[in-house]
């Protein structure tokens, strides 16, 4: 914002009036002895001087006053004092500061206690300040202090003195002066100017708390509100200066104190109207004053001049604000930038977003949109970046930074792994910006997208063209590597060898040198024509001696181990040496800085070797060391179970359980740690005897388990630890065949309303949701299933959530919604824990929707699919198929209907003959047979079915059996 250029004497409410003071006796004093000057001549000189002031011809005014003084002689009269003062004023306004200082000083000397003495001190101070230099600054300080002793001129003198202190970096003295000027209320223009000076001083001296409190206090003061447009202009400029000095907190405080533009204009318009009304009154008084003799005139001319200047200043300030049609948006932008530089990202984003949405046409809207993208990039929020970048590219296609935004959006898209979109995006960028300095990146990432999407042939061809086009580009190394990998992954070993060797020739110490050597060795490993084992071991071993920390070290150690493991010998000692070498290399791979899958492969294979040797001590030591060195690795919990198993083999079950408990303590309170329940199962197995002795104290064993888990949870107790301990007790009871107790524990856990869905792990969410659903508490079951579906999309239980939601939809008689959920779970979910339930849910939903043909097809598929064998899936499919055939029979002619009903009876019969373990389905199938017999009119068959239901001891608690007892004859 451009600062209004207003003379400092006007800003301070006209410390020295621009109009001279003409107060004289009715008749001019006589001329000095020996000199005759006619009164008319004297009056003419007065009038000429006054006219020169009015026309701002201050040099002429000074000359006329000087002539008058000579004509009047050295008389020490009131008119003479006034002329000496006006002479100083004329020189001051003519910017002849040295002469002004002398004239004011002469006046003080001649009239030390005169009417204009205080104003002369103001004049001396002003003239001395204008001349500059330490000596003059001291002179100004002394003069202004004397002027301030006069109550009438204390404010003007203090304002000048405070400004002088500010200019000479005497900030504390300046603050004292300004604060003493303002008092408790800011009423006058001088006080308003002082307030602005205080704001600057507080900001410059880092007194942030005082600045914030001060800004909050003064904004509603009368003097500030009367000059709100000018005040806002001044402090915004000060805020901008502070930003330039990187004082963002002070600048932010100032920007936040500015009222909205509409409010500024409303307040200032009212003030201006009042000032113009006052001006009219003063103009009428001035006209009346002109008719009076000079000696009888008041100071209305001075007041008139002050009001005119005040109006001019106000109009200039209003005009400046009116030009700033985007002031509110500009202030939002300024605040947002301050928040950004202060690392207050959420507040910065709020400013930029509000600006972009509320003021879309403001000139800063584009900058705000870009700033949002920059912040979200720093926060790594890829979804937001992608959305905002796409909006930016659409709305501001000609922005100077459109390329940067486009490039950033592409990089974000790369991170999402949506490679088909990445390919199209970079193809579009290449066409859109053919002369971009980033063109090489646009082309390169097309190859990356082809590679990552599995189009290895297309990727290799693309990168080969890239190398020809940009032979000296810094990304050529990556291109060569990806070409080699593309051919490797398509089993084109001839070209793999060529490009791997090409890479190693060009980049012997490159980032991928180890990996290329590994690929060459892998090709040799799979060579069926010649045994390359020794070459593999030597080449990889030599390289690892020189570069043991290579990024591919883990993979290289694993390949060396695989090579040793593959080597055969009829000599037992030699065979053992081979295996020892294999084990040693697998263990080296375990300790390498490698991806998790490499470490897992190495650890699992080493474990298999040790397990095969029955080296329980070596197995325990390996996994104990792994737990110690890699406590947060994904394999840590698995290692803990191996330690426990190895110790159990050594008869140290309790010690093994203790190690499991220590490992558990790191994660037992965190519901997101999905392997905790697996670890709990291992602890339970470690404590529970394989064969239950007759005298087993179940309560004591359970207490031992609880004590161990309580210790693991010590200091971290919460609803999650409570739930997991209950789960552990249920698991132990299950192993001990205490089924009812186990079910009671799980039911108590599920029914505890203090345990929320957020407290439960995926395993416990699934368990509790099933119990709640079966008990009829569909709302809480739904909450658990939703948590499972939303929070644990990548867990083995990822399909349990949506399948559960589908089952709830069925129970709520919403088959269309249920069918959509089951279809989505089967087609798009990676989980495998509820595949059978999802398929059966789909079957039931189709049945409820009357999709008879589809029901028959799916039921037949389930029955024939071996993966559904064992459990309720097949008998349930038979029953739903039979139920469907009964519905179909109702719409068929009698001849066809009988055949369909007999087929339905056969399917029900299949269930009650072959699947009697599934009690509920057993009862349901017998009841279905009874109903078919009834439909067929076969009374004897009806009674046989009812009797079988009523008399079978397994079915006495079923609803079907209870109904049968009332109907059997």
GUDOKOL-853514 format. One line per 4 residues: number of its first residue (from 1); their letters; for each residue x, y, z of C-alpha. Coordinates in steps of 0.2 Angstrom, whole numbers, plus 5000, padded with zeros to 4 digits. Example, Ala and Ser with C-alpha at 12.3 -4.5 7.8 and 13.67 -1.06 7.14 Angstrom:
% residues 2
1	as	5062/4978/5039  5068/4995/5036
This chain:
% residues 969
1	xxxx	5000/5000/5000  5006/5017/4996  5008/5029/5010  4999/5046/5010
5	xxxx	5011/5060/5008  5005/5073/5021  5017/5086/5028  5022/5082/5046
9	xxxx	5016/5098/5052  4998/5094/5046  4999/5076/5053  5002/5084/5070
13	xxxx	4987/5095/5068  4996/5110/5062  5009/5112/5075  5014/5129/5067
17	xxxx	4999/5136/5058  5000/5139/5039  4992/5155/5042  5001/5169/5051
21	xxxx	4993/5178/5066  4988/5196/5062  4983/5204/5078  4988/5223/5079
25	xxxx	4982/5239/5087  4969/5248/5077  4983/5261/5071  5001/5255/5067
29	xxxx	5014/5262/5079  5023/5278/5073  5039/5276/5063  5056/5278/5071
33	xxxx	5062/5296/5075  5070/5304/5059  5060/5293/5048  5043/5296/5042
37	xxxx	5032/5281/5036  5014/5285/5032  5001/5273/5040  4995/5269/5023
41	xxxx	5012/5262/5018  5013/5252/5034  4995/5245/5031  5000/5241/5013
45	xxxx	5015/5231/5019  5004/5222/5032  4991/5218/5018  5005/5212/5006
49	xxxx	5013/5201/5019  4996/5193/5023  4992/5191/5004  5009/5183/5001
53	xxxx	5005/5170/5015  4988/5167/5008  4996/5163/4991  5010/5153/4999
57	xxxx	5023/5165/4993  5033/5163/5009  5049/5171/5003  5039/5187/4998
61	xxxx	5030/5186/5015  5047/5186/5024  5053/5201/5014  5038/5211/5018
65	xxxx	5038/5207/5036  5057/5211/5037  5053/5228/5029  5039/5231/5041
69	xxxx	5050/5227/5056  5063/5240/5049  5050/5253/5047  5043/5250/5065
73	xxxx	5060/5250/5073  5065/5240/5088  5049/5243/5097  5045/5230/5110
77	xxxx	5026/5230/5107  5013/5216/5104  5013/5220/5086  5031/5219/5084
81	xxxx	5032/5202/5093  5019/5195/5081  5029/5201/5066  5045/5193/5073
85	xxxx	5035/5176/5075  5027/5178/5058  5045/5181/5050  5051/5165/5058
89	xxxx	5035/5156/5052  5038/5163/5034  5056/5157/5033  5050/5140/5040
93	xxxx	5037/5137/5027  5049/5143/5014  5061/5129/5020  5074/5142/5024
97	xxxx	5077/5133/5041  5093/5142/5047  5084/5159/5045  5068/5153/5053
101	xxxx	5078/5147/5068  5087/5164/5069  5070/5174/5068  5061/5163/5081
105	xxxx	5077/5165/5092  5077/5183/5090  5058/5184/5095  5062/5174/5111
109	xxxx	5076/5185/5116  5066/5201/5113  5050/5194/5121  5056/5181/5133
113	xxxx	5039/5180/5141  5028/5186/5126  5012/5179/5119  5021/5169/5106
117	xxxx	5036/5163/5116  5030/5145/5117  5026/5145/5098  5043/5152/5094
121	xxxx	5051/5137/5104  5041/5126/5093  5048/5135/5078  5066/5133/5084
125	xxxx	5063/5115/5087  5056/5112/5070  5069/5122/5061  5083/5114/5071
129	xxxx	5076/5096/5067  5075/5101/5048  5093/5106/5048  5099/5089/5055
133	xxxx	5115/5085/5064  5119/5081/5083  5121/5099/5088  5104/5104/5080
137	xxxx	5095/5089/5087  5101/5094/5105  5095/5112/5101  5078/5105/5095
141	xxxx	5077/5094/5111  5080/5109/5122  5068/5121/5113  5054/5108/5112
145	xxxx	5055/5104/5131  5053/5122/5134  5038/5123/5123  5030/5108/5131
149	xxxx	5030/5118/5148  5015/5128/5140  4999/5118/5142  4992/5126/5126
153	xxxx	5007/5119/5116  5012/5103/5126  5004/5091/5113  5012/5099/5098
157	xxxx	5029/5100/5107  5028/5083/5114  5023/5075/5097  5038/5084/5088
161	xxxx	5050/5078/5103  5044/5060/5102  5047/5060/5083  5064/5067/5086
165	xxxx	5068/5053/5099  5061/5040/5087  5072/5047/5073  5087/5046/5084
169	xxxx	5083/5029/5090  5079/5034/5108  5064/5023/5109  5061/5022/5127
173	xxxx	5061/5041/5128  5050/5042/5113  5037/5030/5121  5037/5040/5137
177	xxxx	5033/5056/5128  5020/5049/5116  5011/5040/5131  5011/5055/5141
181	xxxx	5003/5064/5126  4988/5052/5124  4982/5051/5142  4968/5039/5144
185	xxxx	4958/5044/5129  4963/5048/5111  4953/5063/5106  4963/5075/5095
189	xxxx	4973/5073/5079  4989/5076/5088  4985/5061/5100  4980/5050/5085
193	xxxx	4997/5054/5077  5005/5050/5093  4996/5033/5094  5002/5029/5076
197	xxxx	5020/5033/5082  5018/5022/5097  5012/5007/5087  5028/5009/5076
201	xxxx	5039/5010/5092  5031/4995/5100  5033/4985/5085  5051/4990/5081
205	xxxx	5056/4987/5099  5049/4969/5099  5036/4973/5113  5023/4961/5105
209	xxxx	5012/4958/5120  5011/4977/5123  5008/4980/5104  4993/4968/5104
213	xxxx	4985/4975/5119  4988/4993/5113  4980/4990/5096  4965/4982/5104
217	xxxx	4963/4997/5116  4964/5011/5104  4954/5006/5089  4938/5012/5097
221	xxxx	4945/5028/5103  4936/5044/5096  4952/5051/5089  4956/5035/5080
225	xxxx	4939/5033/5073  4938/5051/5067  4954/5048/5057  4951/5029/5054
229	xxxx	4955/5029/5035  4971/5039/5038  4975/5028/5053  4972/5012/5043
233	xxxx	4983/5018/5029  4997/5022/5040  4997/5006/5051  4995/4995/5035
237	xxxx	5011/5003/5028  5019/5000/5045  5014/4982/5044  5022/4980/5027
241	xxxx	5038/4988/5033  5038/4975/5047  5036/4961/5035  5051/4968/5025
245	xxxx	5061/4967/5041  5054/4949/5044  5045/4954/5060  5030/4944/5056
249	xxxx	5022/4943/5073  5021/4962/5075  5015/4964/5057  5002/4951/5060
253	xxxx	4995/4960/5075  4994/4976/5065  4985/4968/5050  4973/4959/5062
257	xxxx	4968/4976/5070  4962/4984/5054  4943/4985/5052  4934/4979/5036
261	xxxx	4935/4991/5022  4916/4994/5022  4917/4999/5041  4932/5010/5038
265	xxxx	4922/5020/5024  4906/5020/5034  4915/5028/5050  4925/5040/5040
269	xxxx	4911/5046/5029  4901/5051/5045  4917/5060/5052  4920/5069/5035
273	xxxx	4902/5075/5035  4904/5082/5053  4920/5091/5048  4912/5099/5032
277	xxxx	4898/5105/5043  4911/5113/5055  4920/5120/5040  4904/5129/5034
281	xxxx	4902/5137/5051  4920/5143/5051  4919/5150/5034  4904/5161/5039
285	xxxx	4913/5167/5055  4929/5171/5044  4918/5182/5032  4912/5191/5047
289	xxxx	4929/5193/5054  4935/5201/5038  4924/5216/5041  4933/5219/5058
293	xxxx	4948/5230/5060  4964/5220/5060  4966/5223/5079  4949/5216/5083
297	xxxx	4950/5200/5073  4950/5182/5082  4960/5167/5077  4946/5160/5067
301	xxxx	4957/5160/5051  4969/5148/5060  4955/5136/5065  4948/5138/5047
305	xxxx	4965/5133/5039  4966/5118/5051  4949/5112/5047  4952/5114/5028
309	xxxx	4969/5104/5030  4960/5091/5041  4946/5088/5028  4959/5087/5014
313	xxxx	4969/5074/5023  4953/5064/5027  4948/5065/5009  4965/5059/5003
317	xxxx	4964/5045/5015  4946/5040/5010  4951/5041/4992  4966/5029/4995
321	xxxx	4954/5017/5004  4941/5018/4990  4954/5014/4977  4958/4998/4987
325	xxxx	4943/4988/4982  4952/4972/4987  4957/4979/5004  4949/4965/5014
329	xxxx	4956/4952/5002  4973/4960/5003  4973/4960/5022  4969/4941/5022
333	xxxx	4984/4938/5010  4995/4948/5022  4989/4939/5037  4991/4922/5028
337	xxxx	5009/4926/5023  5013/4931/5041  5005/4915/5048  5015/4905/5034
341	xxxx	5031/4912/5039  5027/4909/5058  5024/4891/5054  5006/4892/5059
345	xxxx	5000/4882/5044  4982/4879/5049  4978/4898/5051  4988/4902/5035
349	xxxx	4977/4890/5026  4961/4897/5033  4966/4915/5027  4971/4909/5010
353	xxxx	4956/4897/5008  4944/4911/5014  4952/4923/5001  4951/4911/4987
357	xxxx	4932/4907/4991  4925/4923/4997  4935/4935/4985  4938/4924/4969
361	xxxx	4940/4940/4958  4953/4949/4970  4970/4951/4963  4977/4941/4977
365	xxxx	4966/4926/4974  4978/4918/4962  4993/4920/4975  4982/4913/4989
369	xxxx	4978/4898/4978  4996/4895/4975  5001/4898/4993  4988/4884/4998
373	xxxx	4997/4872/4987  5014/4876/4994  5008/4874/5012  5000/4857/5008
377	xxxx	5015/4852/4999  5025/4855/5015  5012/4845/5024  5013/4831/5012
381	xxxx	4994/4831/5010  4994/4823/4992  4975/4823/4991  4973/4841/4994
385	xxxx	4988/4846/4983  4980/4836/4969  4963/4844/4971  4970/4862/4973
389	xxxx	4982/4860/4959  4969/4854/4947  4958/4869/4951  4973/4881/4949
393	xxxx	4977/4874/4932  4959/4876/4927  4956/4893/4934  4973/4901/4930
397	xxxx	4980/4893/4914  4990/4908/4911  4998/4911/4928  5017/4914/4928
401	xxxx	5019/4899/4940  5007/4887/4931  5022/4876/4926  5028/4874/4944
405	xxxx	5010/4869/4950  5008/4857/4935  5025/4849/4940  5021/4848/4958
409	xxxx	5004/4840/4954  5013/4827/4943  5025/4823/4957  5010/4821/4969
413	xxxx	5001/4810/4957  5017/4799/4956  5016/4797/4975  4998/4790/4973
417	xxxx	5003/4776/4962  4989/4779/4950  5000/4775/4935  4988/4776/4921
421	xxxx	4983/4794/4927  5002/4798/4929  5005/4793/4911  4991/4803/4904
425	xxxx	4996/4818/4915  5014/4819/4909  5009/4816/4891  4997/4831/4892
429	xxxx	5011/4841/4901  5023/4837/4887  5011/4843/4874  5006/4859/4884
433	xxxx	5023/4865/4888  5034/4859/4874  5048/4872/4878  5048/4869/4897
437	xxxx	5064/4868/4906  5056/4853/4914  5052/4844/4898  5065/4830/4902
441	xxxx	5055/4826/4918  5039/4826/4909  5046/4813/4897  5055/4803/4910
445	xxxx	5040/4801/4921  5030/4794/4907  5043/4780/4907  5041/4777/4925
449	xxxx	5022/4776/4924  5024/4763/4910  5036/4753/4921  5026/4754/4937
453	xxxx	5010/4749/4928  5018/4733/4922  5021/4738/4904  5039/4733/4904
457	xxxx	5042/4732/4885  5034/4749/4883  5044/4756/4897  5061/4749/4890
461	xxxx	5057/4757/4873  5052/4773/4880  5068/4775/4891  5079/4770/4876
465	xxxx	5072/4785/4867  5074/4796/4882  5093/4791/4882  5094/4796/4864
469	xxxx	5085/4812/4866  5094/4817/4882  5111/4808/4882  5119/4820/4895
473	xxxx	5104/4821/4906  5106/4818/4925  5092/4805/4924  5100/4794/4911
477	xxxx	5107/4783/4925  5090/4780/4932  5084/4776/4914  5097/4763/4910
481	xxxx	5093/4755/4927  5075/4754/4923  5078/4747/4906  5089/4733/4913
485	xxxx	5075/4730/4926  5061/4730/4913  5070/4716/4903  5074/4707/4919
489	xxxx	5056/4706/4924  5051/4700/4907  5064/4686/4908  5073/4693/4893
493	xxxx	5090/4688/4900  5100/4692/4885  5095/4710/4885  5096/4711/4904
497	xxxx	5114/4706/4903  5117/4719/4890  5109/4733/4900  5116/4728/4917
501	xxxx	5134/4727/4910  5131/4744/4901  5126/4752/4917  5141/4745/4927
505	xxxx	5152/4751/4913  5145/4769/4913  5142/4770/4932  5154/4757/4941
509	xxxx	5150/4767/4957  5133/4772/4953  5118/4771/4965  5112/4755/4957
513	xxxx	5129/4746/4954  5125/4733/4968  5108/4730/4962  5114/4727/4944
517	xxxx	5128/4715/4950  5114/4706/4959  5103/4705/4944  5118/4698/4934
521	xxxx	5121/4685/4947  5103/4680/4948  5103/4677/4929  5118/4666/4932
525	xxxx	5109/4657/4947  5096/4652/4935  5108/4646/4921  5102/4628/4917
529	xxxx	5117/4625/4906  5131/4628/4917  5134/4629/4936  5139/4647/4940
533	xxxx	5139/4645/4959  5157/4649/4962  5157/4664/4951  5141/4671/4960
537	xxxx	5149/4669/4977  5165/4677/4972  5158/4692/4962  5145/4696/4975
541	xxxx	5158/4692/4990  5171/4703/4982  5159/4718/4979  5152/4717/4997
545	xxxx	5170/4717/5004  5172/4734/4996  5154/4740/4999  5146/4731/5014
549	xxxx	5133/4745/5016  5127/4744/4998  5108/4747/4996  5107/4729/4988
553	xxxx	5118/4721/5001  5103/4711/5009  5098/4704/4992  5116/4700/4988
557	xxxx	5118/4691/5004  5102/4681/5001  5107/4676/4984  5124/4670/4990
561	xxxx	5115/4660/5004  5103/4653/4991  5118/4648/4981  5127/4639/4995
565	xxxx	5110/4631/5000  5108/4624/4982  5125/4617/4981  5125/4598/4985
569	xxxx	5139/4586/4991  5139/4568/4995  5151/4571/5009  5142/4575/5025
573	xxxx	5155/4587/5031  5156/4597/5015  5137/4597/5014  5137/4604/5032
577	xxxx	5149/4618/5027  5138/4623/5013  5123/4624/5024  5134/4634/5037
581	xxxx	5139/4646/5024  5121/4648/5018  5115/4651/5036  5129/4664/5039
585	xxxx	5124/4674/5024  5106/4673/5028  5110/4680/5045  5121/4694/5037
589	xxxx	5106/4699/5027  5095/4700/5042  5107/4713/5049  5108/4723/5033
593	xxxx	5099/4739/5030  5087/4731/5018  5068/4732/5014  5057/4722/5026
597	xxxx	5053/4708/5013  5072/4705/5011  5074/4704/5030  5059/4693/5032
601	xxxx	5065/4681/5019  5082/4680/5027  5075/4678/5044  5062/4665/5040
605	xxxx	5075/4655/5029  5088/4655/5043  5074/4650/5056  5070/4635/5044
609	xxxx	5088/4629/5044  5090/4631/5063  5073/4622/5066  5078/4608/5054
613	xxxx	5094/4606/5064  5084/4607/5080  5096/4620/5086  5084/4627/5098
617	xxxx	5097/4637/5107  5103/4645/5091  5085/4649/5086  5082/4657/5103
621	xxxx	5098/4668/5102  5094/4673/5084  5077/4679/5088  5082/4687/5104
625	xxxx	5095/4697/5096  5082/4702/5082  5070/4708/5096  5084/4718/5104
629	xxxx	5091/4726/5088  5074/4728/5078  5061/4730/5092  5049/4739/5080
633	xxxx	5051/4728/5065  5036/4720/5058  5044/4703/5062  5047/4707/5080
637	xxxx	5032/4699/5087  5035/4684/5076  5052/4683/5083  5045/4683/5100
641	xxxx	5035/4668/5097  5050/4659/5090  5059/4663/5106  5045/4656/5116
645	xxxx	5044/4640/5105  5063/4637/5106  5062/4639/5125  5047/4628/5126
649	xxxx	5058/4615/5117  5071/4617/5131  5058/4616/5144  5058/4634/5148
653	xxxx	5039/4638/5144  5038/4651/5158  5053/4660/5152  5047/4660/5135
657	xxxx	5030/4667/5140  5039/4681/5150  5049/4686/5134  5032/4687/5124
661	xxxx	5025/4697/5138  5039/4710/5137  5037/4711/5118  5019/4713/5121
665	xxxx	5021/4727/5133  5026/4739/5119  5010/4737/5109  4997/4730/5121
669	xxxx	4989/4748/5123  4988/4752/5105  4973/4745/5096  4981/4748/5079
673	xxxx	4995/4735/5082  4986/4721/5073  4998/4707/5078  4995/4709/5097
677	xxxx	4981/4696/5097  4993/4684/5088  5006/4686/5102  4993/4684/5115
681	xxxx	4988/4667/5108  5006/4662/5109  5007/4667/5127  4992/4657/5131
685	xxxx	4999/4642/5122  5015/4644/5131  5006/4644/5148  4993/4631/5144
689	xxxx	4998/4612/5146  4996/4602/5130  4988/4588/5139  4976/4594/5153
693	xxxx	4980/4585/5169  4966/4580/5180  4971/4591/5195  4974/4607/5185
697	xxxx	4970/4622/5194  4961/4632/5181  4959/4648/5191  4977/4648/5196
701	xxxx	4983/4646/5178  4971/4660/5173  4978/4671/5187  4995/4668/5181
705	xxxx	4990/4674/5163  4981/4689/5170  4996/4694/5181  5008/4692/5166
709	xxxx	4997/4703/5155  4994/4716/5169  5013/4718/5171  5014/4720/5152
713	xxxx	5001/4734/5153  5008/4742/5168  5008/4761/5166  4998/4760/5150
717	xxxx	4981/4754/5156  4966/4758/5146  4951/4751/5138  4962/4742/5125
721	xxxx	4972/4733/5138  4956/4728/5147  4949/4721/5131  4965/4711/5127
725	xxxx	4966/4704/5144  4948/4698/5143  4952/4691/5125  4967/4681/5132
729	xxxx	4957/4674/5146  4944/4668/5134  4957/4660/5123  4964/4651/5137
733	xxxx	4947/4644/5142  4944/4639/5124  4960/4629/5124  4955/4621/5141
737	xxxx	4938/4616/5133  4929/4628/5145  4918/4634/5131  4904/4642/5141
741	xxxx	4917/4652/5151  4926/4658/5136  4909/4663/5127  4904/4672/5143
745	xxxx	4921/4682/5143  4919/4687/5125  4901/4692/5128  4905/4702/5143
749	xxxx	4918/4711/5133  4906/4715/5119  4892/4721/5130  4903/4733/5140
753	xxxx	4898/4750/5134  4913/4758/5141  4923/4749/5128  4921/4760/5112
757	xxxx	4925/4754/5094  4941/4765/5094  4948/4755/5108  4947/4738/5099
761	xxxx	4960/4730/5087  4954/4723/5071  4952/4705/5078  4942/4712/5093
765	xxxx	4931/4723/5082  4926/4708/5072  4923/4697/5087  4913/4710/5097
769	xxxx	4903/4715/5082  4898/4698/5078  4892/4695/5096  4883/4712/5096
773	xxxx	4874/4708/5080  4868/4691/5086  4862/4698/5102  4852/4711/5092
777	xxxx	4862/4727/5096  4863/4732/5078  4868/4750/5081  4884/4745/5091
781	xxxx	4888/4731/5080  4887/4743/5065  4899/4755/5074  4912/4742/5076
785	xxxx	4910/4736/5058  4911/4754/5051  4927/4756/5062  4934/4740/5054
789	xxxx	4930/4745/5037  4936/4763/5038  4951/4761/5049  4958/4744/5044
793	xxxx	4956/4743/5025  4973/4735/5023  4972/4722/5037  4968/4704/5035
797	xxxx	4951/4708/5042  4947/4722/5029  4932/4713/5022  4925/4709/5040
801	xxxx	4919/4727/5041  4909/4728/5025  4903/4710/5026  4896/4714/5043
805	xxxx	4888/4730/5037  4880/4720/5024  4873/4707/5036  4866/4721/5047
809	xxxx	4858/4728/5031  4850/4711/5029  4844/4711/5047  4836/4728/5044
813	xxxx	4827/4722/5029  4837/4732/5017  4842/4718/5004  4846/4731/4990
817	xxxx	4859/4740/5001  4866/4723/5007  4868/4716/4990  4878/4732/4985
821	xxxx	4889/4730/5000  4892/4711/4997  4896/4714/4979  4909/4727/4982
825	xxxx	4917/4717/4996  4919/4702/4984  4925/4712/4969  4936/4726/4977
829	xxxx	4941/4721/4995  4958/4712/4997  4953/4704/5014  4950/4685/5014
833	xxxx	4943/4683/5032  4925/4684/5027  4924/4678/5009  4912/4664/5013
837	xxxx	4901/4675/5023  4901/4688/5009  4896/4675/4996  4882/4669/5007
841	xxxx	4876/4686/5011  4875/4690/4993  4865/4674/4991  4853/4679/5004
845	xxxx	4851/4697/4998  4847/4690/4980  4834/4679/4988  4826/4693/4997
849	xxxx	4826/4703/4981  4817/4689/4972  4832/4686/4960  4828/4668/4958
853	xxxx	4838/4663/4943  4854/4671/4951  4850/4663/4968  4850/4646/4960
857	xxxx	4866/4649/4950  4876/4655/4965  4869/4642/4977  4875/4628/4964
861	xxxx	4892/4637/4963  4894/4637/4982  4889/4618/4984  4901/4613/4970
865	xxxx	4916/4624/4976  4928/4614/4988  4933/4629/4997  4916/4630/5005
869	xxxx	4917/4613/5012  4916/4612/5031  4905/4624/5040  4888/4631/5037
873	xxxx	4890/4638/5019  4885/4622/5009  4870/4617/5020  4864/4635/5020
877	xxxx	4866/4636/5001  4855/4620/5000  4842/4628/5011  4841/4645/5002
881	xxxx	4840/4635/4985  4826/4625/4992  4817/4640/4998  4819/4648/4981
885	xxxx	4812/4633/4973  4797/4634/4984  4794/4652/4978  4796/4647/4960
889	xxxx	4783/4632/4962  4770/4644/4967  4770/4652/4950  4771/4636/4940
893	xxxx	4757/4625/4933  4753/4610/4944  4763/4597/4934  4779/4608/4935
897	xxxx	4776/4614/4953  4776/4596/4960  4792/4592/4952  4800/4608/4958
901	xxxx	4793/4605/4976  4800/4587/4976  4817/4595/4971  4816/4607/4985
905	xxxx	4812/4592/4997  4827/4583/4991  4838/4598/4995  4831/4600/5013
909	xxxx	4833/4582/5015  4851/4583/5010  4854/4595/5024  4845/4585/5038
913	xxxx	4854/4569/5033  4872/4576/5030  4874/4591/5041  4867/4587/5058
917	xxxx	4881/4596/5067  4874/4613/5061  4860/4612/5073  4850/4628/5068
921	xxxx	4851/4623/5049  4847/4605/5054  4831/4611/5062  4827/4623/5048
925	xxxx	4829/4610/5035  4817/4598/5044  4804/4612/5045  4807/4616/5027
929	xxxx	4804/4597/5023  4788/4598/5033  4782/4613/5024  4785/4605/5007
933	xxxx	4776/4589/5012  4762/4600/5017  4762/4609/5000  4762/4592/4992
937	xxxx	4747/4587/5003  4757/4572/5010  4750/4571/5028  4761/4555/5032
941	xxxx	4777/4564/5027  4771/4580/5036  4770/4570/5052  4786/4561/5050
945	xxxx	4795/4578/5048  4786/4585/5063  4790/4570/5074  4808/4570/5069
949	xxxx	4809/4588/5074  4800/4586/5090  4809/4570/5096  4827/4574/5091
953	xxxx	4837/4578/5108  4849/4590/5098  4835/4601/5092  4825/4603/5108
957	xxxx	4830/4622/5111  4826/4627/5093  4810/4637/5088  4806/4624/5075
961	xxxx	4806/4609/5087  4795/4619/5099  4782/4623/5085  4783/4605/5079
965	xxxx	4778/4598/5097  4762/4608/5095  4758/4601/5078  4763/4582/5079
969	x	4749/4570/5081
